[in-house]
Amino acid sequence: MKIKYLGTGAAEGVPALFCDCDYCKNIRSLGEAEFRTRSQVIIDDIISVDFPPEAYIHSLKSGLSFARLKYLFITHSHMDHFYAHDFILRGYKYAKFDGGILSIYGNAEVEKVFNECTAREMKPEIAEKIKLTVIKPYGVYEVGGYKVITIPANHSKTEDALLFYVEKGGKGYLHLYDTGRISKEAFDFLKSNNAKADIVSFDCTFGEAEGGENARHMGISDCLLMKDLLAERNVIDKNTKLIITHFSHNCNPTRAHVSEIAKQYGFIAAYDGLETEI
C-alpha cells in the first residue's frame, strides 16, 4: 500500500488564512516548503481519506489525476475535511475520463452536506456517476478488495465522526484524526476484527500541548496514550510506523519543530507531500 500525505494542516491551514501571529509570520517568510494545507491522505492513488478545499491544488502538486479516484472515505462533514462543491465538476463538459462511479462513504451529515452543496449546479449526468453510502461507527466493509473498519472519533456531538482502518494484502493503515482521545471500546473493536496496523496517523493538532480527556483534538502526550492502548491490544507492534499530523498554526508547526517533537517520542512528523509505503 502506498500512503501519500497531501495535506497535513488543521482547519485554518498553516500559515492560517486570516492570521498574523508570530508563528504564521515566520512560516510565511520560510516559504512554501513549510506550508500545511488542509488534510488529505491518498491510498494507492485510488482511495482518498477526506477531500478538502485544497484537493485541486493537491492534485497539481502531487501529479495525481483525481479521475483515478474510486473511493472517498470521509471522516466528518466539516468543511476542511469535506468540500463537496467540487463534485459538480466530475463530468459533463468539465471532465472527460474513463473512470466509472466514484463511491463516497460517510455519515448521515456528510450525505446532507453533499446534497446541500451540489443542489444548485449538479448535472444529472454527473450525479449518476457518484454514489454516496451512509456508514456508521463499528462497521466492517469490503470495498474494492480493501477491508475497511470504522470506529467512532471523539470530535463532534452533532454527528458520527469516523475513523478508518484500511487493509489490503495483509497490510493495514489506521487513520486517527480529526479526534481527541479515542475510547478503549473502539480499540477493542479493532482487535476483535484482527486489525494489524503497519502505519498509524495520529491527530497532533496541539503539538506539545495536551488535549486532555474532553478535547476534540490531541497533542503528543495524548498520542502516546493512544499508542499504548493500541500496543496493549496488539493492533500495533515495534515495526509500526507512527506518524503525527493535522497540525494547528498555534503549535508552531515548522518542519524542524514538529520533527523534534516526533523524534523525542518515537514518532514521525508528516509534512505536505510525504509519501511512504508498506
Backbone as JSON, one array per atom type, in Angstrom:
{
  "sequence": "MKIKYLGTGAAEGVPALFCDCDYCKNIRSLGEAEFRTRSQVIIDDIISVDFPPEAYIHSLKSGLSFARLKYLFITHSHMDHFYAHDFILRGYKYAKFDGGILSIYGNAEVEKVFNECTAREMKPEIAEKIKLTVIKPYGVYEVGGYKVITIPANHSKTEDALLFYVEKGGKGYLHLYDTGRISKEAFDFLKSNNAKADIVSFDCTFGEAEGGENARHMGISDCLLMKDLLAERNVIDKNTKLIITHFSHNCNPTRAHVSEIAKQYGFIAAYDGLETEI",
  "N": [[0.84, -1.2, 0.0], [0.52, 2.2, -0.84], [0.97, 5.26, 0.75], [0.08, 8.59, 0.8], [0.58, 11.78, 2.04], [-1.09, 14.43, 1.42], [-2.02, 16.81, 2.46], [-1.44, 18.37, 5.6], [-2.34, 20.03, 7.57], [-4.41, 21.69, 10.07], [-7.82, 22.95, 10.4], [-7.59, 25.7, 9.78], [-5.38, 25.91, 8.21], [-1.81, 26.28, 7.54], [0.51, 28.75, 6.98], [-2.12, 30.28, 8.9], [-5.24, 31.22, 7.45], [-6.37, 33.81, 8.03], [-4.55, 34.92, 9.77], [-2.04, 36.66, 11.66], [-0.11, 36.03, 13.48], [3.0, 35.48, 15.33], [4.03, 32.95, 14.72], [2.78, 32.32, 12.27], [3.68, 34.45, 10.69], [6.42, 33.88, 10.62], [6.43, 31.36, 9.31], [5.35, 32.05, 6.83], [7.49, 33.6, 5.91], [9.46, 31.67, 5.65], [8.64, 30.15, 3.52], [7.16, 28.08, 0.87], [7.73, 25.34, 1.35], [7.26, 24.97, 4.01], [4.57, 25.29, 4.34], [1.28, 24.18, 5.26], [-1.39, 22.56, 4.03], [-4.97, 21.86, 4.14], [-6.11, 18.71, 5.5], [-5.53, 15.67, 3.74], [-5.34, 12.34, 2.73], [-4.0, 9.96, 0.53], [-4.48, 6.72, -0.66], [-2.89, 4.21, -2.37], [-3.34, 5.61, -4.7], [-6.03, 5.55, -5.4], [-7.85, 5.7, -3.36], [-9.18, 8.16, -1.3], [-8.84, 9.62, 1.82], [-10.83, 11.8, 3.2], [-11.58, 15.05, 1.69], [-10.51, 17.95, 1.01], [-10.8, 21.64, 0.71], [-8.48, 22.24, -0.7], [-8.07, 20.17, -2.49], [-7.88, 20.26, -5.32], [-5.47, 21.75, -5.69], [-3.79, 19.94, -4.42], [-3.86, 17.83, -6.26], [-2.48, 18.95, -8.39], [0.08, 19.5, -7.33], [0.96, 17.0, -6.53], [0.98, 15.54, -8.8], [-1.02, 13.8, -9.35], [-3.9, 12.5, -10.99], [-7.12, 13.05, -10.21], [-9.14, 11.84, -11.5], [-8.7, 9.19, -11.34], [-9.47, 8.42, -8.84], [-11.41, 6.21, -6.92], [-12.71, 5.71, -4.55], [-13.91, 7.46, -1.75], [-13.39, 8.12, 1.6], [-14.9, 9.67, 4.17], [-14.26, 11.48, 7.04], [-15.84, 13.26, 8.55], [-18.3, 15.94, 8.39], [-17.25, 18.54, 8.38], [-16.03, 21.5, 6.82], [-13.25, 21.61, 6.18], [-12.59, 19.01, 5.82], [-14.38, 17.94, 4.07], [-15.13, 19.14, 1.2], [-17.63, 19.62, -0.61], [-18.56, 20.95, -2.87], [-16.9, 20.72, -5.12], [-17.56, 18.4, -6.48], [-19.46, 18.77, -8.42], [-18.12, 19.1, -10.73], [-17.27, 16.76, -11.84], [-17.42, 15.49, -14.56], [-19.67, 15.91, -17.42], [-19.16, 18.84, -19.31], [-16.94, 19.51, -17.97], [-15.09, 17.55, -17.36], [-13.39, 14.81, -18.79], [-13.06, 11.39, -18.78], [-12.14, 7.94, -18.25], [-13.03, 6.62, -16.1], [-15.33, 5.02, -13.8], [-17.98, 4.89, -11.54], [-17.75, 7.08, -8.78], [-17.34, 6.32, -5.49], [-18.55, 7.41, -2.47], [-18.13, 7.39, 0.98], [-19.57, 8.03, 4.04], [-20.88, 9.65, 7.03], [-24.33, 10.35, 8.05], [-24.58, 13.12, 8.13], [-22.62, 13.94, 6.38], [-23.77, 13.07, 3.98], [-25.94, 14.84, 3.95], [-24.65, 17.35, 3.74], [-23.37, 17.01, 1.27], [-25.62, 16.91, -0.46], [-26.7, 19.46, -0.03], [-24.62, 21.18, -0.94], [-24.32, 20.58, -3.6], [-26.73, 20.98, -4.8], [-27.59, 23.18, -6.4], [-26.07, 23.19, -8.77], [-25.46, 20.67, -9.78], [-25.25, 18.42, -12.46], [-27.4, 16.07, -14.07], [-26.12, 13.98, -15.47], [-23.68, 13.89, -14.26], [-24.29, 13.36, -11.61], [-25.24, 10.73, -11.71], [-23.0, 9.2, -11.74], [-21.86, 9.28, -9.28], [-21.88, 7.86, -6.19], [-23.17, 7.88, -3.01], [-22.75, 6.45, 0.09], [-24.13, 5.91, 3.22], [-22.48, 5.35, 6.19], [-21.67, 3.89, 9.41], [-20.23, 4.1, 12.77], [-18.32, 1.33, 14.11], [-18.39, -0.58, 12.06], [-17.75, -3.04, 9.51], [-16.45, -3.26, 6.35], [-16.27, -4.34, 2.93], [-14.55, -3.11, 0.31], [-13.83, -2.73, -2.92], [-11.79, -4.68, -2.83], [-10.48, -3.99, -0.55], [-10.4, -4.14, 3.0], [-12.31, -2.39, 5.27], [-12.56, -0.86, 8.34], [-14.63, 0.83, 10.59], [-14.48, 3.12, 13.28], [-15.61, 5.09, 16.13], [-14.85, 8.56, 16.19], [-13.7, 10.96, 18.6], [-14.97, 13.72, 18.45], [-17.22, 15.25, 17.6], [-20.45, 16.35, 18.7], [-22.68, 16.38, 17.23], [-22.73, 14.72, 15.06], [-21.85, 11.47, 13.73], [-18.77, 11.26, 13.76], [-16.04, 9.71, 12.09], [-13.41, 7.24, 12.2], [-10.87, 5.42, 10.44], [-9.77, 2.16, 9.55], [-7.83, 0.68, 7.13], [-7.24, -2.01, 5.04], [-5.28, -4.15, 2.97], [-4.07, -7.0, 1.28], [-2.8, -8.0, 3.55], [-1.63, -5.79, 4.7], [-1.95, -2.9, 6.74], [-3.5, 0.29, 7.29], [-4.07, 2.82, 9.64], [-6.19, 5.39, 10.45], [-6.32, 8.09, 12.44], [-7.57, 10.72, 12.96], [-9.71, 13.57, 12.42], [-9.76, 13.91, 15.83], [-10.19, 13.65, 19.41], [-9.01, 12.01, 22.36], [-9.39, 8.52, 22.03], [-11.81, 5.97, 22.58], [-11.43, 3.06, 24.71], [-13.11, 1.01, 24.01], [-13.44, 1.37, 21.27], [-10.9, 0.7, 20.3], [-10.84, -1.91, 21.19], [-12.67, -3.0, 19.42], [-11.25, -2.87, 17.03], [-9.24, -4.74, 17.62], [-10.82, -7.07, 17.92], [-11.54, -7.49, 15.36], [-9.27, -8.21, 14.11], [-7.41, -6.25, 13.32], [-4.3, -5.08, 12.18], [-2.02, -2.78, 12.24], [0.25, -1.29, 10.04], [0.95, 1.28, 9.6], [0.14, 4.14, 11.48], [-1.71, 7.06, 11.61], [-1.75, 9.85, 13.59], [-3.78, 12.29, 15.14], [-2.35, 15.32, 15.91], [-2.88, 17.92, 16.61], [-2.43, 19.86, 18.59], [0.28, 19.84, 19.06], [2.9, 20.12, 21.29], [1.28, 20.66, 23.44], [-1.17, 19.35, 25.72], [-4.19, 17.7, 24.93], [-6.14, 16.43, 26.52], [-8.82, 14.82, 28.4], [-11.37, 15.57, 27.39], [-11.1, 16.93, 25.01], [-11.38, 17.84, 21.51], [-9.35, 17.29, 19.83], [-5.88, 16.21, 19.69], [-2.69, 16.29, 21.45], [0.87, 15.59, 21.62], [1.24, 14.07, 24.0], [-1.26, 12.92, 24.35], [-1.33, 11.36, 22.06], [0.63, 9.5, 22.72], [-0.64, 8.1, 24.77], [-2.71, 6.9, 23.3], [-1.18, 5.35, 21.59], [-0.16, 3.47, 23.43], [-2.52, 2.14, 24.19], [-3.22, 0.92, 21.8], [-1.01, -0.75, 21.42], [-1.27, -2.47, 23.61], [-3.34, -4.03, 22.76], [-2.32, -5.31, 20.65], [-2.7, -4.22, 18.15], [-0.84, -2.62, 17.03], [2.74, -2.93, 16.6], [6.29, -3.15, 17.34], [7.31, -2.54, 14.89], [5.56, -0.88, 13.6], [4.88, 2.08, 11.82], [4.62, 5.23, 13.22], [2.9, 8.09, 12.85], [2.61, 11.56, 13.19], [0.28, 14.21, 12.61], [-1.92, 16.72, 11.08], [-1.65, 19.46, 12.04], [-2.09, 22.43, 13.97], [-1.76, 25.99, 13.46], [-1.18, 27.14, 15.87], [0.66, 25.62, 17.29], [3.19, 26.12, 16.45], [4.12, 24.86, 13.93], [6.55, 24.35, 12.32], [8.59, 22.41, 10.12], [10.98, 21.59, 11.31], [10.49, 21.97, 14.05], [8.22, 20.3, 14.72], [9.26, 17.88, 13.91], [11.3, 17.48, 15.74], [9.8, 17.17, 18.09], [8.45, 14.82, 17.39], [10.58, 12.97, 17.04], [11.59, 12.82, 19.62], [9.72, 11.26, 20.93], [9.44, 8.93, 19.52], [8.01, 9.01, 17.13], [7.05, 9.88, 13.73], [7.04, 12.9, 11.97], [4.62, 14.16, 9.87], [4.54, 15.91, 6.7], [3.4, 18.15, 4.15], [3.17, 16.36, 1.23], [4.6, 14.14, 1.98], [5.45, 10.77, 1.4], [4.97, 7.3, 1.82], [5.41, 3.73, 2.11], [3.98, 0.49, 2.55]],
  "CA": [[0.0, 0.0, 0.0], [1.2, 3.49, -0.88], [0.27, 6.29, 1.52], [0.57, 9.93, 0.49], [0.02, 12.85, 2.87], [-1.15, 15.6, 0.54], [-2.22, 17.97, 3.32], [-1.17, 17.98, 6.99], [-2.73, 21.13, 8.45], [-5.74, 21.72, 10.67], [-8.86, 23.63, 9.63], [-7.22, 27.05, 9.35], [-4.18, 25.86, 7.39], [-0.59, 26.84, 8.11], [0.01, 29.73, 7.92], [-3.57, 30.36, 8.94], [-5.8, 32.09, 6.42], [-6.61, 35.19, 8.47], [-3.74, 35.1, 10.97], [-0.79, 37.4, 11.57], [0.67, 35.75, 14.69], [4.42, 35.34, 15.06], [4.27, 31.67, 14.07], [2.36, 32.41, 10.87], [4.62, 35.36, 10.01], [7.67, 33.16, 10.39], [6.23, 30.32, 8.31], [5.24, 32.72, 5.54], [8.83, 34.03, 5.5], [10.24, 30.49, 5.31], [8.25, 29.75, 2.18], [6.17, 27.05, 0.57], [8.08, 24.04, 1.92], [6.75, 24.91, 5.38], [3.12, 25.47, 4.37], [0.48, 22.99, 5.5], [-2.76, 22.67, 3.56], [-5.91, 21.04, 4.89], [-5.71, 17.3, 5.48], [-5.98, 14.67, 2.78], [-4.45, 11.19, 2.57], [-4.32, 9.13, -0.62], [-4.01, 5.34, -0.55], [-2.77, 3.5, -3.66], [-3.8, 6.54, -5.74], [-7.44, 5.36, -5.74], [-8.67, 5.98, -2.18], [-8.88, 9.39, -0.58], [-9.46, 9.85, 3.12], [-11.24, 13.21, 3.21], [-11.49, 15.78, 0.43], [-10.57, 19.34, 1.5], [-10.85, 22.67, -0.33], [-7.24, 22.23, -1.48], [-7.91, 18.94, -3.27], [-7.4, 20.6, -6.66], [-4.06, 22.09, -5.56], [-3.09, 18.69, -4.12], [-3.7, 17.04, -7.49], [-1.44, 19.59, -9.2], [1.41, 19.38, -6.72], [1.34, 15.6, -6.4], [1.0, 14.9, -10.12], [-2.09, 12.81, -9.41], [-5.18, 12.83, -11.6], [-8.2, 12.53, -9.37], [-10.01, 11.0, -12.32], [-8.42, 7.8, -10.95], [-10.06, 8.11, -7.54], [-12.58, 5.36, -6.95], [-13.38, 5.65, -3.25], [-13.64, 8.51, -0.76], [-13.85, 7.87, 2.96], [-14.98, 11.0, 4.78], [-14.31, 11.37, 8.49], [-16.98, 14.02, 9.06], [-18.81, 16.89, 7.4], [-16.66, 19.87, 8.46], [-15.58, 21.97, 5.51], [-11.85, 21.34, 5.89], [-12.45, 17.59, 5.52], [-15.31, 17.54, 3.01], [-15.53, 20.28, 0.38], [-18.47, 18.88, -1.56], [-18.86, 21.72, -4.08], [-16.08, 20.33, -6.26], [-18.06, 17.22, -7.18], [-20.28, 19.15, -9.58], [-17.22, 19.21, -11.87], [-16.78, 15.43, -12.23], [-18.14, 15.04, -15.75], [-20.29, 16.92, -18.29], [-18.12, 19.49, -20.1], [-15.84, 19.86, -17.08], [-14.12, 16.47, -17.2], [-13.5, 13.61, -19.62], [-12.25, 10.34, -18.19], [-12.66, 6.6, -18.49], [-13.44, 6.04, -14.82], [-16.74, 4.78, -13.58], [-18.64, 5.54, -10.41], [-17.0, 7.48, -7.59], [-18.1, 5.91, -4.3], [-18.25, 8.22, -1.29], [-18.62, 6.77, 2.2], [-19.53, 8.97, 5.16], [-22.04, 9.59, 7.92], [-25.57, 10.97, 7.55], [-24.36, 14.55, 7.96], [-21.86, 14.06, 5.13], [-24.77, 12.99, 2.91], [-26.72, 16.08, 3.97], [-23.79, 18.42, 3.21], [-23.22, 16.75, -0.17], [-26.85, 17.32, -1.14], [-26.82, 20.92, 0.06], [-23.58, 21.87, -1.69], [-24.41, 20.28, -5.04], [-28.14, 21.1, -5.22], [-27.83, 24.21, -7.41], [-25.29, 23.09, -10.0], [-25.17, 19.29, -10.18], [-25.86, 17.94, -13.69], [-27.85, 14.68, -13.92], [-25.14, 13.02, -16.0], [-22.61, 13.78, -13.27], [-24.86, 12.74, -10.4], [-25.44, 9.29, -11.87], [-21.71, 8.52, -11.58], [-21.39, 9.46, -7.9], [-22.73, 7.1, -5.27], [-22.85, 8.16, -1.62], [-23.26, 5.44, 1.0], [-24.05, 6.3, 4.62], [-21.91, 4.32, 7.04], [-21.7, 4.21, 10.83], [-19.13, 3.52, 13.56], [-18.35, -0.09, 14.42], [-18.75, -1.33, 10.87], [-16.69, -3.69, 8.73], [-16.9, -3.18, 4.96], [-15.38, -4.78, 1.85], [-14.66, -2.09, -0.73], [-12.83, -2.83, -3.97], [-10.66, -5.52, -2.42], [-9.96, -3.48, 0.72], [-11.2, -4.27, 4.22], [-12.38, -1.1, 5.94], [-13.22, -0.9, 9.65], [-14.94, 2.16, 11.11], [-14.66, 3.31, 14.72], [-16.02, 6.47, 16.37], [-13.94, 9.61, 16.62], [-14.14, 11.83, 19.7], [-14.8, 15.01, 17.79], [-18.44, 16.02, 17.38], [-21.66, 15.92, 19.39], [-23.81, 16.52, 16.32], [-22.67, 13.72, 14.01], [-21.0, 10.3, 13.98], [-17.46, 11.38, 13.13], [-15.5, 8.37, 11.9], [-12.01, 6.92, 11.99], [-10.83, 4.31, 9.5], [-8.67, 1.21, 9.35], [-7.92, 0.2, 5.74], [-6.31, -3.14, 4.9], [-5.25, -4.93, 1.73], [-2.88, -7.83, 1.14], [-2.14, -8.17, 4.83], [-1.06, -4.52, 5.16], [-3.01, -2.08, 7.31], [-3.32, 1.72, 7.58], [-5.04, 3.28, 10.63], [-6.35, 6.85, 10.33], [-6.87, 8.53, 13.72], [-7.82, 12.16, 13.1], [-9.88, 14.54, 13.48], [-10.3, 13.27, 17.03], [-9.5, 13.66, 20.68], [-8.68, 10.66, 22.83], [-10.31, 7.51, 21.49], [-12.24, 5.07, 23.65], [-10.9, 1.7, 24.74], [-14.06, 0.16, 23.29], [-13.15, 1.47, 19.84], [-9.7, -0.1, 20.03], [-11.24, -3.31, 21.36], [-13.33, -3.4, 18.18], [-10.19, -3.14, 16.07], [-8.62, -6.01, 17.98], [-11.74, -8.18, 17.68], [-11.62, -7.69, 13.9], [-7.94, -8.61, 13.65], [-6.67, -5.15, 12.71], [-2.87, -5.03, 12.42], [-1.64, -1.57, 11.51], [1.64, -1.04, 9.69], [1.08, 2.73, 9.75], [-0.94, 4.84, 12.18], [-1.67, 8.52, 11.56], [-2.34, 10.39, 14.81], [-4.08, 13.71, 15.3], [-1.46, 16.02, 16.84], [-3.25, 19.31, 16.37], [-1.92, 20.75, 19.64], [1.73, 19.76, 19.2], [3.39, 19.76, 22.63], [0.23, 20.86, 24.43], [-2.05, 18.2, 25.91], [-5.61, 17.92, 24.71], [-6.87, 16.0, 27.71], [-9.89, 13.84, 28.3], [-12.59, 16.01, 26.71], [-10.78, 17.74, 23.84], [-11.76, 17.3, 20.19], [-8.1, 17.0, 19.14], [-4.85, 15.69, 20.58], [-1.29, 16.67, 21.4], [1.76, 14.43, 21.61], [1.02, 13.22, 25.17], [-2.47, 12.15, 24.06], [-0.94, 10.35, 21.07], [1.35, 8.46, 23.44], [-1.65, 7.28, 25.45], [-3.38, 6.09, 22.28], [-0.19, 4.35, 21.17], [-0.11, 2.41, 24.44], [-3.76, 1.36, 24.11], [-3.12, 0.09, 20.6], [0.01, -1.78, 21.65], [-1.83, -3.45, 24.55], [-4.28, -4.87, 22.01], [-1.57, -5.88, 19.53], [-3.07, -3.62, 16.87], [0.45, -2.16, 16.52], [3.9, -3.56, 17.21], [7.5, -2.33, 17.3], [7.62, -2.19, 13.5], [4.55, 0.03, 13.06], [5.25, 3.49, 11.65], [3.71, 6.09, 13.97], [3.04, 9.38, 12.18], [1.76, 12.63, 13.71], [-0.13, 15.1, 11.53], [-3.06, 17.6, 11.37], [-1.12, 20.45, 12.97], [-2.62, 23.79, 14.01], [-0.73, 27.03, 13.46], [-0.92, 27.53, 17.25], [1.72, 24.82, 17.9], [4.45, 26.44, 15.76], [4.4, 23.6, 13.23], [7.61, 24.25, 11.32], [9.02, 21.02, 9.98], [12.03, 21.32, 12.28], [9.92, 21.9, 15.4], [7.4, 19.1, 14.94], [10.13, 16.72, 13.75], [11.99, 17.31, 17.01], [8.81, 16.58, 19.0], [8.21, 13.44, 16.97], [11.78, 12.17, 17.3], [11.72, 12.64, 21.07], [8.77, 10.27, 21.44], [9.39, 7.75, 18.67], [7.06, 9.21, 16.04], [7.49, 10.58, 12.52], [6.19, 14.06, 11.71], [4.23, 14.31, 8.46], [4.56, 17.21, 6.05], [2.71, 18.08, 2.87], [3.95, 15.69, 0.21], [5.24, 12.93, 2.49], [5.0, 9.51, 0.84], [5.54, 6.11, 2.43], [4.85, 2.51, 1.55], [4.0, -0.68, 3.43]],
  "C": [[0.88, 1.26, 0.0], [0.34, 4.52, -0.15], [0.9, 7.63, 1.22], [-0.18, 10.96, 1.33], [0.03, 14.13, 2.05], [-1.34, 16.89, 1.33], [-2.09, 17.54, 4.77], [-1.54, 19.07, 7.99], [-4.12, 20.95, 9.02], [-6.65, 22.64, 9.86], [-8.42, 24.96, 9.04], [-6.05, 27.07, 8.39], [-3.0, 26.48, 8.1], [0.25, 27.43, 6.98], [-1.5, 29.89, 7.81], [-4.08, 31.47, 8.02], [-5.89, 33.55, 6.83], [-5.7, 35.6, 9.63], [-2.44, 35.85, 10.69], [0.03, 37.21, 12.85], [2.14, 35.54, 14.31], [4.74, 34.03, 14.35], [3.93, 31.75, 12.58], [3.27, 33.35, 10.07], [5.92, 34.63, 9.66], [7.53, 32.12, 9.28], [6.04, 30.92, 6.92], [6.63, 33.11, 5.01], [9.7, 32.85, 5.07], [9.87, 29.91, 3.95], [7.46, 28.47, 2.1], [6.47, 25.69, 1.19], [7.54, 23.86, 3.33], [5.23, 25.02, 5.46], [2.43, 24.13, 4.6], [-0.96, 23.26, 5.07], [-3.66, 21.75, 4.36], [-5.74, 19.56, 4.55], [-6.37, 16.47, 4.4], [-4.92, 13.59, 2.68], [-4.94, 10.37, 1.39], [-3.69, 7.75, -0.44], [-4.05, 4.7, -1.93], [-3.32, 4.32, -4.83], [-5.28, 6.42, -6.08], [-8.39, 5.6, -4.57], [-8.23, 7.3, -1.59], [-9.6, 9.38, 0.76], [-9.6, 11.36, 3.27], [-10.93, 13.9, 1.88], [-11.65, 17.26, 0.74], [-10.69, 20.36, 0.37], [-9.61, 22.69, -1.22], [-7.07, 21.0, -2.36], [-7.39, 19.23, -4.68], [-5.9, 20.92, -6.65], [-3.23, 20.83, -5.26], [-2.85, 17.87, -5.39], [-2.6, 17.63, -8.37], [-0.06, 19.32, -8.63], [1.89, 17.93, -6.67], [1.49, 14.9, -7.75], [-0.07, 13.84, -10.28], [-3.28, 13.35, -10.2], [-6.27, 12.23, -10.75], [-9.3, 11.86, -10.18], [-9.85, 9.53, -11.94], [-9.05, 7.44, -9.61], [-11.32, 7.28, -7.71], [-13.4, 5.43, -5.67], [-12.94, 6.83, -2.39], [-14.21, 8.07, 0.57], [-13.76, 9.18, 3.72], [-15.16, 10.86, 6.28], [-15.52, 12.07, 9.08], [-17.26, 15.18, 8.1], [-18.17, 18.26, 7.45], [-15.95, 20.23, 7.17], [-14.15, 21.6, 5.19], [-11.59, 19.87, 5.58], [-13.39, 17.12, 4.41], [-15.82, 18.78, 2.29], [-16.33, 19.75, -0.8], [-18.74, 19.64, -2.86], [-18.11, 21.21, -5.31], [-16.66, 19.18, -7.07], [-19.0, 17.54, -8.33], [-19.45, 19.17, -10.86], [-16.75, 17.86, -12.4], [-17.6, 14.87, -13.41], [-18.67, 16.21, -16.56], [-19.19, 17.53, -19.15], [-16.87, 19.79, -19.28], [-14.76, 18.79, -17.04], [-14.43, 15.31, -18.13], [-12.55, 12.57, -19.05], [-12.92, 9.0, -18.43], [-13.18, 5.94, -17.22], [-14.94, 5.87, -14.72], [-17.28, 5.57, -12.41], [-17.62, 5.89, -9.32], [-17.86, 7.16, -6.38], [-17.62, 6.7, -3.1], [-18.9, 7.56, -0.08], [-18.47, 7.77, 3.34], [-20.79, 8.85, 5.99], [-23.24, 10.34, 7.33], [-25.41, 12.46, 7.33], [-23.53, 14.83, 6.71], [-22.82, 14.0, 3.93], [-25.56, 14.28, 2.81], [-25.92, 17.23, 3.36], [-23.58, 18.25, 1.71], [-24.44, 17.24, -0.94], [-27.02, 18.83, -1.15], [-25.86, 21.63, -0.89], [-23.68, 21.66, -3.2], [-25.8, 20.56, -5.62], [-28.31, 22.06, -6.4], [-27.19, 23.91, -8.76], [-25.02, 21.66, -10.49], [-25.95, 18.91, -11.44], [-26.28, 16.48, -13.51], [-26.83, 13.66, -14.39], [-23.9, 12.9, -15.12], [-23.1, 13.02, -12.05], [-24.96, 11.23, -10.52], [-24.14, 8.49, -11.73], [-21.06, 8.81, -10.23], [-22.38, 8.76, -6.99], [-22.27, 7.38, -3.84], [-23.54, 7.13, -0.72], [-23.06, 5.9, 2.44], [-23.54, 5.11, 5.44], [-21.85, 4.81, 8.48], [-20.47, 3.65, 11.54], [-19.39, 2.04, 13.84], [-18.9, -0.91, 13.25], [-17.53, -1.96, 10.25], [-17.2, -3.81, 7.3], [-15.83, -3.76, 4.03], [-15.6, -3.83, 0.68], [-13.51, -2.27, -1.72], [-11.6, -3.64, -3.6], [-9.99, -5.07, -1.15], [-10.94, -3.81, 1.85], [-11.15, -2.93, 4.95], [-13.18, -1.26, 7.24], [-13.44, 0.53, 10.11], [-15.06, 2.12, 12.62], [-15.01, 4.78, 14.97], [-14.87, 7.38, 16.77], [-14.55, 10.34, 17.82], [-13.99, 13.27, 19.22], [-16.08, 15.86, 17.73], [-19.61, 15.44, 18.16], [-22.87, 15.92, 18.47], [-23.79, 15.53, 15.16], [-21.73, 12.59, 14.41], [-19.69, 10.44, 13.22], [-16.76, 10.03, 13.17], [-13.98, 8.36, 11.81], [-11.94, 5.62, 11.2], [-9.57, 3.46, 9.64], [-8.87, 0.6, 7.97], [-6.84, -0.86, 5.54], [-6.43, -3.78, 3.52], [-3.96, -5.74, 1.69], [-2.11, -7.99, 2.43], [-1.47, -6.93, 5.38], [-2.18, -3.59, 5.62], [-2.59, -0.65, 7.58], [-4.43, 2.15, 8.53], [-5.02, 4.8, 10.69], [-7.07, 7.38, 11.57], [-6.88, 10.04, 13.85], [-8.97, 12.53, 12.19], [-10.45, 13.86, 14.72], [-9.49, 13.66, 18.26], [-9.2, 12.22, 21.07], [-9.8, 9.68, 22.47], [-10.61, 6.48, 22.57], [-11.56, 3.71, 23.56], [-11.8, 0.75, 23.96], [-13.81, 0.18, 21.79], [-11.93, 0.64, 19.47], [-9.96, -1.59, 20.26], [-11.89, -3.85, 20.08], [-12.3, -3.69, 17.09], [-9.54, -4.49, 16.35], [-9.52, -7.19, 17.62], [-11.9, -8.48, 16.2], [-10.25, -7.84, 13.27], [-7.19, -7.5, 12.9], [-5.21, -5.19, 13.14], [-2.3, -3.88, 11.59], [-0.14, -1.49, 11.29], [1.97, 0.45, 9.76], [-0.12, 3.23, 10.54], [-0.7, 6.34, 12.04], [-2.43, 9.07, 12.76], [-2.63, 11.88, 14.67], [-3.11, 14.29, 16.32], [-1.64, 17.52, 16.66], [-2.55, 20.27, 17.34], [-0.4, 20.68, 19.83], [2.14, 19.3, 20.58], [2.33, 19.91, 23.71], [-0.67, 19.63, 24.53], [-3.5, 18.56, 25.63], [-6.42, 17.59, 25.95], [-8.08, 15.16, 27.38], [-11.03, 14.27, 27.4], [-12.34, 16.84, 25.45], [-11.19, 17.04, 22.55], [-10.55, 16.97, 19.33], [-7.08, 16.52, 20.16], [-3.53, 16.44, 20.42], [-0.45, 15.42, 21.55], [1.55, 13.52, 22.82], [-0.24, 12.37, 25.0], [-2.16, 11.04, 23.05], [-0.21, 9.19, 21.73], [0.4, 7.53, 24.17], [-2.36, 6.37, 24.46], [-2.45, 5.01, 21.74], [-0.16, 3.18, 22.14], [-1.35, 1.53, 24.38], [-3.74, 0.44, 22.9], [-2.14, -1.05, 20.78], [-0.51, -2.87, 22.58], [-2.74, -4.44, 23.85], [-3.62, -5.52, 20.79], [-2.06, -5.39, 18.17], [-1.83, -3.02, 16.21], [1.55, -2.97, 17.19], [5.11, -2.65, 17.02], [7.86, -1.88, 15.89], [6.64, -1.21, 12.88], [5.1, 1.45, 12.96], [4.19, 4.36, 12.31], [3.92, 7.53, 13.49], [2.08, 10.39, 12.79], [1.5, 13.65, 12.6], [-1.29, 15.97, 12.0], [-2.68, 18.68, 12.39], [-1.83, 21.8, 12.83], [-1.47, 24.79, 13.95], [-0.32, 27.41, 14.88], [0.23, 26.75, 17.9], [3.08, 25.05, 17.24], [4.92, 25.25, 14.92], [5.4, 23.73, 12.07], [8.05, 22.8, 11.24], [10.09, 20.66, 11.01], [11.45, 21.13, 13.68], [9.14, 20.62, 15.62], [8.22, 17.83, 14.74], [10.9, 16.44, 15.04], [11.06, 16.7, 18.06], [8.62, 15.11, 18.67], [9.38, 12.54, 17.34], [11.92, 11.86, 18.78], [10.87, 11.5, 21.59], [8.61, 9.05, 20.53], [8.37, 7.81, 17.56], [7.78, 9.78, 14.82], [6.53, 11.74, 12.3], [5.89, 14.17, 10.22], [4.42, 15.75, 8.0], [3.85, 17.06, 4.72], [3.62, 17.48, 1.8], [4.66, 14.45, 0.68], [4.61, 11.69, 1.86], [5.69, 8.36, 1.57], [4.83, 4.89, 1.89], [4.97, 1.36, 2.55], [3.71, -1.93, 2.61]]
}
